[in-house]
Amino acid sequence: MCDPVTLGSAALMGASTLANSAAAGQQARARDKALGAERQRQGELQRQAEAVQERSRGRYDDFAGKEDERAGKLSSYFNKGLGEEPTAVGAGSGAPSDALPTSGSNLVVQEQAKQSGKARAYGQQQGSALGELRSFGDLLGETSRGQARDAGEIGQINNFRQGSAAVTPYELEAANAKGSGLKLFGDLLGGAGQIGMTAGLTKNVAGLGGATPAAGTTSLPSFAQPQATAPMSLGSMMFGAIPSFASGSNAYKVI
């Protein structure tokens, strides 16, 4: 039957194993949490970058239709004011100008209206042509500026991803420190258990020798005591036992 010291030491070593296992579990959970948070951050940033890229690609969708629409807007802008009565400079909006006095001749009035119509048509044609001419460059410039902003936004998102990845090792290092107190407690229990187990086993081995040795002396157990040995002869070495011709009554025995 084991003595109480050995049993207590075994219990301490078992408690040490449980404490170390619990500390390892805390560390594993902390590492999984840190890695899971990093995966979530990277996934969210990746989705944001993909959304920006999709928006940037969509800027060129139906480019021809957008160009025609832009040409119409520019033509309207260039043709604004055609056909309106001219106003005097500095007189304000709507004030009639006396640059061209009204004529009393019907022929002059008709010719003036005819020439004004031609000028108005020519101006509208030129405004439309200029709108179509500038529509491509205007639309392409706006698209390029939008794509430049998209590229800057994607670069910013990538910087966020790199920063998040750079922080992850520190988070893992902090996770590895989880359960350090419990691990230290388990190591102390394990050390105490090993000391007690060594003392108990030493005591048990010493008790196998029988009587308690005197103070200041050591005693070996019975199996470790020196045993008397018989002299070995040549015959015993060769045959395992002394043969009959080597017995004491034989004059030619071999010693």
C-alpha positions in Angstrom: 0.0 0.0 0.0 1.4 3.4 -0.9 2.1 5.9 1.8 0.2 9.2 2.1 3.2 11.2 0.7 3.2 9.2 -2.5 -0.6 9.4 -2.9 -0.6 13.2 -2.2 2.2 13.7 -4.7 0.3 11.8 -7.4 -2.7 14.0 -6.7 -0.6 17.1 -7.0 0.8 15.9 -10.3 -2.7 15.1 -11.6 -3.9 18.6 -10.5 -0.9 20.1 -12.3 -1.9 18.3 -15.5 -5.4 19.6 -15.3 -4.2 23.2 -14.6 -1.8 23.1 -17.6 -4.6 21.7 -19.8 -7.0 24.4 -18.7 -4.3 27.1 -19.4 -3.6 25.6 -22.9 -7.4 25.7 -23.5 -7.6 29.4 -22.6 -4.6 30.1 -24.9 -6.2 28.2 -27.8 -9.5 30.0 -27.4 -7.8 33.4 -27.3 -5.8 32.6 -30.4 -8.9 31.4 -32.3 -10.7 34.6 -31.2 -7.9 36.8 -32.5 -7.6 34.9 -35.8 -11.4 35.0 -36.2 -11.5 38.7 -35.7 -8.7 39.2 -38.2 -10.5 37.1 -40.8 -13.7 39.1 -40.2 -11.8 42.4 -40.7 -10.1 41.2 -43.8 -13.3 39.9 -45.2 -15.1 43.2 -44.6 -12.3 45.2 -46.2 -12.2 42.8 -49.1 -15.9 43.3 -49.8 -15.5 47.1 -49.6 -12.6 46.9 -52.2 -14.7 44.7 -54.5 -17.6 47.2 -54.3 -15.3 50.1 -55.3 -13.9 48.0 -58.2 -17.3 47.1 -59.4 -18.4 50.8 -59.3 -15.2 51.8 -61.2 -15.9 49.2 -63.9 -19.5 50.4 -64.1 -18.3 53.9 -65.1 -17.7 52.6 -68.7 -21.0 50.8 -69.0 -23.1 52.2 -72.0 -20.4 54.7 -72.7 -21.9 55.6 -76.1 -25.3 56.3 -74.6 -23.7 58.5 -71.9 -21.7 60.3 -74.6 -24.9 61.1 -76.5 -26.6 62.4 -73.4 -23.6 64.5 -72.5 -23.6 65.9 -76.1 -27.2 67.0 -75.7 -26.5 68.7 -72.4 -23.5 70.6 -73.9 -25.5 71.6 -77.0 -28.2 73.0 -74.9 -25.6 74.9 -72.9 -23.9 76.3 -76.0 -27.3 77.2 -77.7 -28.7 78.9 -74.7 -29.8 82.5 -75.6 -30.0 82.0 -79.3 -33.0 83.8 -80.8 -33.5 86.1 -77.9 -33.5 89.9 -78.4 -30.1 91.4 -77.6 -29.9 93.7 -74.6 -27.8 96.8 -74.0 -24.6 96.3 -72.2 -25.0 97.2 -68.6 -28.7 97.8 -69.0 -29.7 94.7 -67.2 -31.7 91.7 -68.3 -34.7 92.4 -70.5 -33.7 95.9 -71.4 -34.0 96.5 -75.2 -30.9 97.6 -77.1 -30.9 100.5 -79.5 -28.0 99.0 -81.5 -30.3 98.1 -84.4 -33.1 100.7 -84.9 -36.4 99.4 -86.1 -36.9 100.0 -89.8 -40.2 101.1 -91.4 -39.7 99.2 -94.6 -41.3 95.8 -94.9 -38.5 94.6 -97.2 -35.9 95.5 -94.6 -37.9 93.9 -91.8 -38.4 90.7 -93.8 -34.7 90.6 -94.8 -33.7 91.2 -91.3 -35.9 88.3 -90.0 -34.5 86.1 -92.8 -31.0 86.8 -91.9 -31.7 86.4 -88.2 -33.2 83.0 -88.8 -30.1 81.9 -90.8 -27.8 83.1 -88.1 -29.9 81.4 -85.4 -29.9 78.1 -87.4 -26.2 78.4 -87.9 -25.6 79.1 -84.3 -27.7 76.1 -83.2 -25.8 73.9 -85.7 -22.5 75.1 -84.4 -23.6 74.6 -80.8 -24.7 71.1 -81.5 -21.5 70.3 -83.3 -19.4 71.7 -80.5 -21.4 69.7 -78.0 -20.8 66.5 -79.9 -17.2 67.4 -80.3 -16.6 68.0 -76.6 -18.9 65.3 -75.2 -16.3 62.5 -75.5 -13.5 64.4 -73.8 -15.9 65.8 -71.1 -17.3 62.4 -70.3 -13.9 60.7 -70.4 -12.4 63.3 -68.1 -15.2 62.9 -65.6 -14.9 59.1 -65.8 -11.1 59.3 -65.3 -11.5 61.5 -62.3 -13.9 59.1 -60.8 -11.6 56.2 -61.4 -8.7 58.1 -59.8 -10.9 58.6 -56.7 -11.7 54.9 -56.8 -8.0 54.0 -57.0 -7.3 56.2 -54.1 -10.1 54.6 -52.1 -8.8 51.1 -52.9 -5.3 52.1 -51.9 -6.7 53.3 -48.6 -8.5 50.0 -48.0 -5.4 48.1 -48.8 -3.5 50.1 -46.3 -6.1 49.3 -43.7 -5.7 45.6 -44.6 -2.0 45.7 -44.2 -2.3 47.5 -40.9 -4.8 45.0 -39.6 -2.4 42.1 -40.7 0.5 43.8 -38.9 -1.4 44.0 -35.6 -2.4 40.3 -35.7 1.0 39.0 -34.4 0.7 41.2 -31.3 -2.9 40.0 -30.8 -1.6 36.4 -31.0 1.2 37.2 -28.6 -1.3 38.6 -26.1 -3.5 35.5 -26.6 -0.5 33.2 -25.8 -0.2 35.1 -22.5 -3.7 34.0 -21.5 -3.8 31.4 -18.7 -0.3 32.3 -17.6 -1.3 32.4 -14.0 -3.0 29.1 -14.2 0.0 27.6 -16.0 2.3 28.9 -13.3 0.1 27.3 -10.6 0.1 24.0 -12.5 3.9 24.1 -12.8 4.2 24.7 -9.0 1.8 21.8 -8.3 3.8 19.6 -10.7 7.1 20.6 -9.1 5.8 19.9 -5.6 4.3 16.6 -6.8 7.6 15.5 -8.3 9.5 16.3 -5.1 7.0 14.4 -3.0 6.9 11.5 -5.4 10.7 11.2 -5.3 10.7 11.4 -1.5 8.0 8.8 -1.2 9.7 6.3 -3.6 13.0 6.8 -1.8 11.4 6.0 1.5 9.6 2.9 0.1 12.9 1.6 -1.5 14.7 2.1 1.8 12.0 0.2 3.6 12.5 -2.9 1.6 15.8 -3.6 3.4 14.0 -4.6 6.6 15.5 -3.0 9.8 15.9 0.6 10.1 19.6 1.5 9.8 21.4 3.2 12.7 21.8 7.0 12.6 24.5 8.1 10.4 24.6 4.8 8.4 22.9 3.6 5.3 21.5 0.1 4.8 21.0 -1.6 1.5 18.0 -3.8 0.9 18.3 -7.6 0.9 18.5 -8.0 -2.8 21.3 -5.4 -2.9 23.4 -7.2 -0.2 26.6 -8.8 -1.5 26.3 -12.6 -1.9 28.9 -15.2 -1.3 30.3 -16.7 -4.4 31.9 -20.1 -4.9 35.2 -20.3 -6.7 34.8 -21.0 -10.4 36.8 -23.8 -11.9 37.7 -24.6 -15.4 35.2 -27.4 -15.5 32.3 -25.4 -14.3 33.1 -22.7 -16.9 33.1 -25.3 -19.7 30.3 -27.6 -18.6 28.2 -25.6 -16.2 29.0 -28.1 -13.5 31.9 -30.2 -12.4 31.9 -33.5 -14.4 32.5 -36.9 -12.7 36.1 -37.2 -13.8 36.8 -34.0 -12.1 35.4 -35.1 -8.7 37.5 -35.2 -5.6 38.2 -39.0 -6.0 39.7 -38.6 -9.4 43.4 -38.1 -9.5 43.2 -36.3 -12.9 40.5 -33.7 -11.9 40.9 -30.4 -13.5 40.8 -27.4 -11.1 
